[in-house]
Amino acid sequence: MSHIKSSYAYRGERLRRIDRIRKTLIVAGLLAAVAILPRERPHVADAASVGSTSAFPFSIAEARRMHSELDAAKGELTLAQAQLDRANAVIDYSAKYKVSADIAGSIYDVALAEGIEPDLGFRLVRVESEFHDHATSPVGALGLTQVMPATARDFVPGITREQLYDRKTNLQIGFRYLRGLISQYKGDVKLALLVYNRGPVAVESLRALGLDPRNGYEAAVTRGYTGKGTVD
């Protein structure tokens, strides 16, 4: 039994060694391709001599082509990683809030586009509308982010109530408004949320009187939240 175990261990180590060698050769090949690229524009005579020498496995033109292909591959890899990260995030938010991937994807994408951390964006929508596109409050706030038509017109003059039920439009205006408030109140997310909920006049009037404007709304949105509200 001990012989069998040692045999498996030996084979495992051998495979790991082969894998390390393979990776080293790949890296060495890439480094060699990059290393032969000219640092400066060569003289015509030098370029001709380099092109004719057998010291290099391929020409400068081929090396440049390989370098270009390597850069393209890196770009594709970066894009693929970003797409994978987005897909994983959307799946996680969809499961966490028990909403469709379609609505989760919209909230995630618009939040990032408007400079709001997606985690805060989802929290706001949950408290405001429970993810209902056509939510309407008794005071006339509309849609996912429960934005008031008068507030929306500050961002999109002439926008109608019906247009505010459009998912993307509503999210854009609501998140843009919140982003502006966070900036206005110098990163104080809870105060910005209070103004979002109660309106600037009510909050500032209470503060001017030395009264606490908190009504529990900001606590409901930020419970367990550790972010800073916006993305750089």
TIVEX-581495 format. One record per residue (C-alpha): residue number from 1; residue in three letters; z, y, x. Coordinates in Angstrom, 3 decimals. Layout:
<nodes>
NODE   nr  rest         Z         Y         X
NODE  NUM   ALA         Z         Y         X
...
</nodes>
This chain:
<nodes>
NODE   nr  rest         Z         Y         X
NODE    1   MET     0.000     0.000     0.000
NODE    2   SER     0.873     2.402     2.819
NODE    3   HIS    -2.491     1.594     4.435
NODE    4   ILE    -4.334     2.485     1.218
NODE    5   LYS    -2.434     5.763     0.903
NODE    6   SER    -3.189     6.692     4.519
NODE    7   SER    -6.858     5.816     3.956
NODE    8   TYR    -7.046     8.126     0.928
NODE    9   ALA    -5.294    10.852     2.881
NODE   10   TYR    -7.741    10.462     5.764
NODE   11   ARG   -10.766    10.575     3.489
NODE   12   GLY    -9.371    13.595     1.676
NODE   13   GLU    -8.819    15.435     4.925
NODE   14   ARG   -12.333    14.492     6.093
NODE   15   LEU   -13.896    15.868     2.914
NODE   16   ARG   -11.901    19.050     3.193
NODE   17   ARG   -13.013    19.422     6.828
NODE   18   ILE   -16.659    18.933     5.875
NODE   19   ASP   -16.302    21.516     3.121
NODE   20   ARG   -14.768    24.021     5.556
NODE   21   ILE   -17.619    23.420     8.010
NODE   22   ARG   -20.209    23.868     5.258
NODE   23   LYS   -18.679    27.162     4.151
NODE   24   THR   -18.436    28.336     7.747
NODE   25   LEU   -22.123    27.595     8.326
NODE   26   ILE   -23.107    29.505     5.180
NODE   27   VAL   -21.078    32.536     6.219
NODE   28   ALA   -22.419    32.312     9.764
NODE   29   GLY   -25.973    32.227     8.461
NODE   30   LEU   -25.406    35.312     6.318
NODE   31   LEU   -23.773    37.133     9.217
NODE   32   ALA   -26.664    36.221    11.474
NODE   33   ALA   -29.146    37.590     8.949
NODE   34   VAL   -27.243    40.851     8.683
NODE   35   ALA   -26.628    41.092    12.422
NODE   36   ILE   -30.318    41.171    13.326
NODE   37   LEU   -31.047    44.114    11.048
NODE   38   PRO   -31.773    47.169    13.220
NODE   39   ARG   -28.984    49.736    13.293
NODE   40   GLU   -31.474    52.475    14.158
NODE   41   ARG   -35.212    52.827    13.761
NODE   42   PRO   -36.681    51.010    16.798
NODE   43   HIS   -39.462    52.367    19.022
NODE   44   VAL   -42.888    50.989    18.260
NODE   45   ALA   -42.925    49.026    21.488
NODE   46   ASP   -39.501    47.517    20.775
NODE   47   ALA   -40.499    46.571    17.263
NODE   48   ALA   -43.594    44.811    18.517
NODE   49   SER   -41.677    42.923    21.141
NODE   50   VAL   -39.034    41.863    18.672
NODE   51   GLY   -41.672    40.714    16.232
NODE   52   SER   -43.289    38.565    18.872
NODE   53   THR   -40.207    37.069    20.467
NODE   54   SER   -39.129    33.565    19.618
NODE   55   ALA   -35.421    34.418    20.039
NODE   56   PHE   -35.153    35.179    16.323
NODE   57   PRO   -35.626    32.531    13.637
NODE   58   PHE   -37.458    35.031    11.412
NODE   59   SER   -38.953    38.502    11.520
NODE   60   ILE   -37.273    41.802    10.782
NODE   61   ALA   -39.252    42.039     7.530
NODE   62   GLU   -37.921    38.648     6.479
NODE   63   ALA   -34.396    39.673     7.430
NODE   64   ARG   -34.682    42.813     5.335
NODE   65   ARG   -35.985    40.781     2.420
NODE   66   MET   -33.058    38.385     2.754
NODE   67   HIS   -30.645    41.300     2.900
NODE   68   SER   -32.190    42.768    -0.258
NODE   69   GLU   -31.943    39.435    -2.025
NODE   70   LEU   -28.321    39.109    -0.954
NODE   71   ASP   -27.517    42.557    -2.367
NODE   72   ALA   -29.251    41.633    -5.620
NODE   73   ALA   -27.277    38.391    -5.824
NODE   74   LYS   -24.027    40.309    -5.272
NODE   75   GLY   -24.975    42.687    -8.077
NODE   76   GLU   -25.716    39.818   -10.440
NODE   77   LEU   -22.428    38.172    -9.534
NODE   78   THR   -20.511    41.393   -10.200
NODE   79   LEU   -22.227    41.775   -13.577
NODE   80   ALA   -21.548    38.151   -14.489
NODE   81   GLN   -17.876    38.564   -13.561
NODE   82   ALA   -17.591    41.712   -15.680
NODE   83   GLN   -19.181    39.920   -18.635
NODE   84   LEU   -16.814    36.982   -18.194
NODE   85   ASP   -13.791    39.303   -18.006
NODE   86   ARG   -14.889    41.051   -21.207
NODE   87   ALA   -15.448    37.751   -23.021
NODE   88   ASN   -12.010    36.472   -22.014
NODE   89   ALA   -10.348    39.737   -23.079
NODE   90   VAL   -12.107    39.759   -26.453
NODE   91   ILE   -11.143    36.136   -27.091
NODE   92   ASP    -7.515    36.872   -26.186
NODE   93   TYR    -7.314    39.943   -28.460
NODE   94   SER    -9.078    38.090   -31.266
NODE   95   ALA    -6.507    35.299   -31.096
NODE   96   LYS    -3.539    37.642   -30.665
NODE   97   TYR    -4.332    39.815   -33.681
NODE   98   LYS    -6.083    37.101   -35.722
NODE   99   VAL    -9.286    39.091   -36.151
NODE  100   SER   -12.929    38.157   -35.671
NODE  101   ALA   -14.491    38.351   -32.225
NODE  102   ASP   -16.901    40.918   -33.667
NODE  103   ILE   -14.210    43.439   -34.561
NODE  104   ALA   -12.212    42.637   -31.419
NODE  105   GLY   -15.310    43.296   -29.320
NODE  106   SER   -15.923    46.640   -31.049
NODE  107   ILE   -12.360    47.844   -30.486
NODE  108   TYR   -12.377    46.694   -26.878
NODE  109   ASP   -15.724    48.289   -26.018
NODE  110   VAL   -15.140    51.612   -27.767
NODE  111   ALA   -11.621    51.953   -26.352
NODE  112   LEU   -12.935    51.625   -22.804
NODE  113   ALA   -15.875    53.924   -23.523
NODE  114   GLU   -13.497    56.608   -24.828
NODE  115   GLY   -11.019    56.195   -21.977
NODE  116   ILE    -8.271    54.463   -23.957
NODE  117   GLU    -6.573    51.297   -22.735
NODE  118   PRO    -7.725    48.499   -25.061
NODE  119   ASP    -4.147    47.285   -25.512
NODE  120   LEU    -3.158    50.670   -26.950
NODE  121   GLY    -6.332    50.816   -29.029
NODE  122   PHE    -5.590    47.484   -30.688
NODE  123   ARG    -1.999    48.509   -31.352
NODE  124   LEU    -3.077    51.744   -32.987
NODE  125   VAL    -5.626    50.028   -35.259
NODE  126   ARG    -3.121    47.352   -36.251
NODE  127   VAL    -0.511    49.898   -37.348
NODE  128   GLU    -3.000    52.301   -38.946
NODE  129   SER    -5.230    49.973   -40.947
NODE  130   GLU    -4.365    46.346   -40.187
NODE  131   PHE    -7.995    46.028   -39.010
NODE  132   HIS    -9.574    46.883   -42.376
NODE  133   ASP   -12.798    48.882   -41.977
NODE  134   HIS   -12.495    50.503   -45.412
NODE  135   ALA    -8.785    51.258   -45.380
NODE  136   THR    -7.938    54.488   -47.227
NODE  137   SER    -4.526    56.112   -47.235
NODE  138   PRO    -2.989    58.049   -50.163
NODE  139   VAL    -3.485    61.291   -48.194
NODE  140   GLY    -7.154    60.586   -47.484
NODE  141   ALA    -7.129    59.089   -43.976
NODE  142   LEU   -10.052    56.729   -43.541
NODE  143   GLY   -11.158    53.616   -41.715
NODE  144   LEU    -9.783    51.589   -38.847
NODE  145   THR    -8.094    54.484   -37.066
NODE  146   GLN    -7.167    56.299   -40.310
NODE  147   VAL    -8.658    59.571   -39.169
NODE  148   MET    -8.616    62.533   -41.537
NODE  149   PRO   -12.040    63.954   -42.479
NODE  150   ALA   -10.987    67.452   -41.364
NODE  151   THR    -9.976    66.111   -37.948
NODE  152   ALA   -13.194    64.093   -37.681
NODE  153   ARG   -15.284    67.213   -38.302
NODE  154   ASP   -13.794    68.770   -35.172
NODE  155   PHE   -15.625    66.063   -33.246
NODE  156   VAL   -18.663    65.490   -35.488
NODE  157   PRO   -19.431    68.557   -37.608
NODE  158   GLY   -20.646    67.660   -41.074
NODE  159   ILE   -19.588    64.021   -40.951
NODE  160   THR   -19.104    62.502   -44.400
NODE  161   ARG   -16.389    60.273   -45.767
NODE  162   GLU   -18.847    57.391   -46.022
NODE  163   GLN   -19.826    57.770   -42.373
NODE  164   LEU   -16.175    57.530   -41.396
NODE  165   TYR   -16.102    53.997   -42.762
NODE  166   ASP   -18.626    52.964   -40.126
NODE  167   ARG   -16.695    50.899   -37.625
NODE  168   LYS   -18.067    52.274   -34.372
NODE  169   THR   -18.068    55.887   -35.569
NODE  170   ASN   -14.486    55.654   -36.791
NODE  171   LEU   -13.256    54.054   -33.587
NODE  172   GLN   -15.051    56.612   -31.431
NODE  173   ILE   -13.525    59.570   -33.251
NODE  174   GLY   -10.035    58.098   -33.519
NODE  175   PHE    -9.854    57.043   -29.871
NODE  176   ARG   -11.415    60.293   -28.677
NODE  177   TYR    -8.812    62.241   -30.621
NODE  178   LEU    -5.986    60.140   -29.186
NODE  179   ARG    -7.358    60.507   -25.656
NODE  180   GLY    -7.383    64.281   -26.069
NODE  181   LEU    -3.798    64.293   -27.317
NODE  182   ILE    -2.574    62.180   -24.395
NODE  183   SER    -4.238    64.630   -22.030
NODE  184   GLN    -2.863    67.633   -23.921
NODE  185   TYR     0.677    66.289   -23.717
NODE  186   LYS     0.319    65.394   -20.037
NODE  187   GLY     0.430    61.641   -20.394
NODE  188   ASP     3.265    61.460   -22.932
NODE  189   VAL     1.825    58.628   -25.015
NODE  190   LYS     4.632    58.549   -27.585
NODE  191   LEU     4.432    62.273   -28.267
NODE  192   ALA     0.644    62.050   -28.503
NODE  193   LEU     0.993    59.237   -31.045
NODE  194   LEU     3.429    61.292   -33.108
NODE  195   VAL     0.958    64.155   -33.259
NODE  196   TYR    -1.796    61.689   -34.141
NODE  197   ASN     0.309    60.413   -37.025
NODE  198   ARG     2.083    63.538   -38.293
NODE  199   GLY    -0.304    66.266   -37.217
NODE  200   PRO     0.239    68.984   -34.590
NODE  201   VAL     1.701    71.560   -36.982
NODE  202   ALA     4.487    69.313   -38.241
NODE  203   VAL     5.429    68.030   -34.785
NODE  204   GLU     5.346    71.401   -33.055
NODE  205   SER     7.283    73.077   -35.885
NODE  206   LEU    10.081    70.526   -35.612
NODE  207   ARG    10.151    70.822   -31.845
NODE  208   ALA    10.314    74.605   -32.077
NODE  209   LEU    13.399    74.243   -34.297
NODE  210   GLY    14.983    71.909   -31.768
NODE  211   LEU    14.600    68.927   -34.081
NODE  212   ASP    13.441    65.430   -33.170
NODE  213   PRO     9.963    64.798   -34.622
NODE  214   ARG    10.167    61.019   -34.210
NODE  215   ASN     9.662    59.018   -37.396
NODE  216   GLY     9.370    55.476   -35.997
NODE  217   TYR     5.576    55.472   -35.868
NODE  218   GLU     5.343    55.777   -32.091
NODE  219   ALA     7.904    52.997   -31.687
NODE  220   ALA     5.892    50.699   -33.956
NODE  221   VAL     2.723    51.273   -31.938
NODE  222   THR     4.246    51.039   -28.464
NODE  223   ARG     6.807    48.262   -28.930
NODE  224   GLY     6.382    46.072   -25.849
NODE  225   TYR     3.648    48.321   -24.462
NODE  226   THR     3.883    49.170   -20.757
NODE  227   GLY     0.568    50.910   -20.139
NODE  228   LYS    -0.185    54.566   -19.519
NODE  229   GLY    -2.501    55.036   -22.476
NODE  230   THR    -5.723    55.978   -20.740
NODE  231   VAL    -8.046    54.431   -18.195
NODE  232   ASP    -9.318    56.271   -15.140
</nodes>
